[in-house]
Amino acid sequence: MIEASFTTESLPPEDRFACWHELASRVVVPTHVRCDDEAGFRATSLTRGSHTLQGTTSTVRSFHAERTQKLVRTSDPEQYVLDITRTGVSAVGQGSQETLLRAGDVVLIDSSLPFRARHTTGTHEGLVLPKSLLPFPPQDVAPLLARRLPGSTGIGAVLIHCVHEALSAGSRYRDIEFIRLLDTALELLVTLLAHELHTLHALPPESHQQALLARVQSFIHHHLGDPELSPQTVADAHHISLRHLQQVLAAAGTAPAALIRRKRLQQCHRALMDPGQSGRTIRTIAARWGFASQAHFTRLFRAAYGVPPGEFRASHSPPARETASAVRD
């Protein structure tokens, strides 16, 4: 479990802005920033989560940020940043898209592309996640970047509530419960993006395949734990033939069975690295993500990552004292 809190209150005024910027660049992504009133700058922030998915909340005075192409080349964690404006006003731009955001608005940013942002004093919440956790290729997500995503109703409203509940609960939840809340928020984000991609591509005839691809990938993501999930069940759920499904995924450079297998292995890989799931056996984790046979899972995991799952978990375990503390908590 990762947890990092920060406040400028105990720092000398001349150090506050620089210390906050260093932390934000490390936890989120490196940027160039400036503040019109560095002497009066104030900020508090909290980051909690696993090594692969973190929730963040911060209250910050006004500032400007820019991630240049040079910074992208120098350091790219290949992450998406989901930002929820709780209070204040922001303007975020990426590529040719620029959006004004107010309280309740949601926006997605890609660390692999330059972006710019202007924030008034306000509070923000959000998620930081590897791009590989989303079941969509980056080129499909690109039209949604720096675009206002619906947050007042429907899936977006549930997503905002889930993130807020996780981050505002303090010590109300145990570590493993907090991680599960973040996992729920991730699933809601996947559903929201799939819905938006379908809406975005609903009109042009040539985009129907992209919309179908988004729905297929979202369906697979949500049913990975079902051991009965197969290419045929995916095709049946979308009322298309197996051959059509194969053609849709071939356009994305993969095949149905390979995609299901890869996504299941990624989830298991993530769980084995997560201290919050250290109490779960490897068999339990494999079964949670749809592997009925542990021997089969072990062979696939070794082929994908070079070592068997037990050896992988041992090499990524925290020190003994930290593990004991986590168990007591």
N, C-alpha and C positions, 0 to 999 in steps of 0.2 A: 504494500500500500504506500503510495506516494502522498505526502502532505507537506505543503509549503505555504506558510502565511507570511505576510509582509505588511509593515506600516512605516510611514515616514516620520511618525510622531517622535520617536526617540533619536532621530538623526539630526545633525546640524543642518540648518536651512540650506547651506550652500551644497550639501551632498545629496539632498533628497531626490532631486530630479534624476541625477546620474545613477543613483542606486536603483531607483525604480526602473529606469530604462534598461539597465543591465539585467535585472530580473526578468522583465517582460521579453527581452530578446532571447533569453535562455529558455524560458518556459513556453513561450508561444513561437515567434519567429523573429530573427534579427531584422531591425528596421533602423532607418535614420529618423530621429524625432527632434522636434523643437517645441519650446513652450514660451509664450510671451511673458510669463511671470514666473521664472524659475525660483525666485526668492519666496514666493507665496505658494509654491507647489505643494500639494498634499495628495497622498494616495494610500489606499489599503487594498490588499488582494489576498485571495486564498485559492490554492490549487490542490485538488484532491483526486485520487483515482489510481489506476493501475499504470503499468509501464506503457500500455498501448492506448488507453482512453482516459482522459482527464476532464473533470469539470472545473471551471474557473469562474470566480466572481471578483469584481473589483469596483472600487469607487475612486475616480480620478479627476483631478482638475483638468481644465482645457489643455489640449495639445494637438500637434500635427504629426503624422507619421507617414513615412514613405519607404516602401521596399523596392529597391531599384533592381534592374537586370543584373548589375554587378553583384549585389548581395545574393541574388538567387544563384548565380554561378558559384559564389564563394561558399554558401551554406544553404542547402535545401533539405529540410527534414522530411519533405514530401508528405505534408499534412494538409488537412482541411481544418479551418477554424470557423466554427459556427458562433456567431455573435448575436446576442439578444440584448436589445436596448431596454433597460428597465426605466431609467430616467435620463433626461438630457436629449440632445440632438446630435446626430452624426451624419457626415457625408462620406461615403465609401465608394471608391472607384477601382475597377480592375478591367483591363482591356478597354473597350469602347463604352463600357457600361458604368454609369455613375448614379448613385441612389442616395436620396435624403431619407434618413431613418429617424423615427421618433419612438416614444415609449411603446413597447409592445411589438416592434418590428424585428424581423429576423433576417440575417444575411449570412451567406456562405462565402468564404475566401479561400483561395488555393495558394499555398506557400510557394509553388513552383512558377508562379507568374508575378510580375511586378504589381503592386497595388499602392493606393494612396488613401489616406483617411484623415478627416478633421473631426475632432470630438469636443463638444462643450463639456463642462463639468457634469458628471452623471455617473450612474451605476450600470454596469454591464455584467451579464452572465453568459456562459456558453460552454462549448465542448471543443477540445483539441484532439484530433484523431488521425491516425495514419490513413492515407488515401486508399490503401489496400482494404480497409474495413468496409468501404462502400462497395456494393455489388455492381457498380456502374463504371465503365472506363472513363478516364478524365475527359475525353473529348465529348462524351454525352453529358457530363455534368457542366461543362464550360458555359453553355447558354444561361445557366442559373446563377453563375458567379456574380457577386456584387449587385444582385437583384433582390428587391424586397420580396421576401417569402411570406405568405399569409400567416399571421400569428394571432389574430383576434378570434378566429372561429376554427372549427374542424380540427384536423390533425395538428396543425401548427399550434393551436391553443393548448392542446393536450401535451405537446412537446415542451412548450414553455413552462407549463405547470410542473411537469416531471423534473426538468432541470432545476427549477426554483426550489421545489421540495427537497431535492437532494442536497443542494448547496446551502439552504437556509436552515437545515435541520440540526446543524451542529453535531453533537455527540449522540443524538437520538437514535441513530442507526449504527449497528456494528459495521465493521469494515466490509464484510462480505455482503451485507444488505445494501450498503452504499454502492458497491460495485454492480450489484444487480439493478439498482435504480439507473445507473449510467448505461447499462446494457439495454434497459427498456427505452431510455432516451435515444440511444443509437437506433433501435428498431423503428421508433417513431420518426426519426430523421430519414431513414431509408424509405419509409412509407410516404412521407411528405414529398421527398424528391421524386419518387416514382410517379406520384400523382401530378406533380408540376411538369415533369417531362412529358407525360401523356397529354396534358393540356397544351403545353407549348408546341407539341408536334401534331396536334389533332387535325389541323387544316390542310397542310401541304400533303398531297398523296404520297410523295416520295419519303415522307417521314413516318408513315405508319409502321414500317419495320423497326425504326428506332424506338417508337413508343412501345411496340410489342416486346422488344428486347428489354426495355426498362422494366416492364411488368414481369417478364419471365425471371429476370435477375432478382427482383424484389421477392417474388414468390419463392424462389430457391432459398434466398437468405432467411426467410421467415419459417421455412420447413426443414432446415438442415437437421434438426433433432429427430425428425421422423425417419425411422429405419426403413419405412416403405417408400420414401422419396426415390423416384427413379425418372429417367428421361420420359418414360411413357406416362407416369402420373403428372409430370409437368405439362406434357402435351395435352393430356385430357383436361387438365384444369383450365387451359386456355383455348379449348375447343379447336385445336389444330392437329394436323397429323404429325407423327414422329419425324417424318422427313422434312416437313416445314420447320419444325423446331430445330432440327439439325442445320438447316439452311440459315435460319436466323442467327444462331450462335456461331456458325462458320464465318459469318460476316464480321463477327467480333473476335475472330481468331481462336475460337475454342470449340469444344463439343459438349453436349449435355452431361454425359457421365464424367468427363474430365472436370467440368466446372463444379459439379456437385462435390466431387472428391477433393478438389483443391480448396473449396470454401470450408469444407468440414475440417480438413487438416489445418487450415489457418486458424480456425476457432480453437482447435485443440492446442495448437502451438501457443496461442495467446493465453489459454487457461493454464498451461504448464509453466508459463513465465510469471503468472499472477500470484503473489504471496497470499492474497485473499482467498485463493482456492487450494492452498497447500494441504488442507485437511481432506480434500477429495482424492480418492485413489485414481490411478491412471485408467483403470477399467471404467470407473464412474464417469470420468471426463469423456472417454471415447464413446460410451453409450449415450451420454448427453447430446453428442453431436452426430448420432446416427450410425455409429460403428457397432454392429451387433457382435463382431468377433474381435477380441483383443489381439489375437495373433495376426489377423488381417490388418488391423490398425497399426500394429508395430511394424509390419513389413512396409506399409505405405509411408509411415512417418520416417523410417530410416531411409527409404528411397528419396523422399523429398528433402530431408534436412541433414542427412549424413550420419546421424546417430540414432539409437533407439530412444523412445520417449523417456524411459527412466533415467538414462544417462543425461539426456538433455535437461530434464527437470533438476537433477542434482547439480549440474553446472551453473544453473541460474537461481539456485536457492540462496536466500539471504544468510548472513552469518547466524550462528546458533543463537546468540543472545537476542538478535532481532526477531528470530523465529519464535523464541519462547515468549517474548513480549507480545507478539501478535496473537499467540494462542491464548495468553491471559486476557487480552482485550476482547 
